[in-house]
Amino acid sequence: MRAAIFALLVALVVPLHAADDAVDVASLYSRQHQHRSDVRPMTLAEIESAALANNPEIKFAVRRISLAEAGVPVAGNLDDPMFEYRAWGTPLSKPWDLNQSQQMFMLSRKLPARGVRPLEKQVAASGVDVRRAELETTRRDVQARVRAVFYALLRNTDELRLHDEQVGIAQQSIESARIKYTVGKVAQQDVLKAQLATTKLVEHLVMLEQDGDLARATLNTLMGRDPATPLEVQGEYSRSTALPTLVDLETSAIKSRPELAAIAAQMKQAELKVALARKGLSPEFGVSGGYMLMPGGSMNRNAYMAELSVTLPGANKGKHEAEIAQAQAEVETLRAEFDARRVIIFGEIQQALVKAAAAAKLVRLYGGTLVPQTQSAFRASIAAYQNDRTDLLNLLESQNMILDARTAAYRAQADYDNAKAELERAVGADVTAEVKQ
């Protein structure tokens, strides 16, 4: 950036008779830096609302909930009853003579062990809770990414505006240099350096525009729109406020973090599966009943049949115990995952809290001290240069100090908002609300 501003300032002192050979920085700048679109700027709240409503990842998570909900009415139902017909004792010599055979018309149904059906419904319902927690995880993740990219684009907009302001200041400051050049106080070496460095200004602008276009494409993607859709943003950086303590944030994360809620729901579902596996040691029943038409000449041609069957799980106890052990292992695995995820989340909270605290200090440092100091120093340099008490390089250095300080102030503010958004994602709740509580 310093080289770019230096190139602009010195290029403006090129003598009139060298104008044909020098690069016209002003025209090149105007060709490069144009307003991107005439669309209405969107605020952070509008972008977040659009993302939460249209983001493809969120829509997919919603569909997974619908799929899980569709499985709840299916779970716990009895198997279909079965109709059976049998013809016994039909002579091979007269296979068409059914009057000599025994006709059986039967209905049968299997009955699971007591308590199995309610457990199956509970397992299916807990699957819905898991999907809902996963949806909230996706929503929090998308919201955090939206905020990070929004503040990056907001910072990019401010840096472009600062870039324009510095160009205007440079053009005003160089008027005095033109006068000095006419009396031979500017060396030809400065002119040659300016001709070599003129492209630096455009290069810096191209990089800023690239960053802005990438941020727009990312935001459009998060909102479920075409990445090339024109987009402008408007808004303010959030004010740095007191943040909750680490202990308060960790306590809130245990209750609010969606990933932990999802694992807890999975643990509940796994515990229900353990109870369901234990039901495998209980016998299942089968009942059948039907009408029997006996062969002609029988004393009682009309009769009925009743049948009861029962499984013998004790005869296959090893299998059922293995199923129970497998279900219990799943519970223990999920508990270990919960503990591991909790440690990771606590680390994320600590890192985000450190970043937010450091960024807040830098915001106060730049906004309250460095930026005002560099502005005062630049005004003093302008007065000194106009009165021949300093040279052009010192004036350029003062201007570069303003540029660096204001750019750093924008970056610190954006870093604070990004860290705060990451902190809220790590906690799973609004950290401002935590302070109020």
Summary of the structure (lengths in Angstrom):
residues: 437
radius of gyration: 38.6
end to end distance: 44.9
largest distance: 140.7
contacts: 1318
relative contact order: 0.14
helix: 70%
strand: 8%
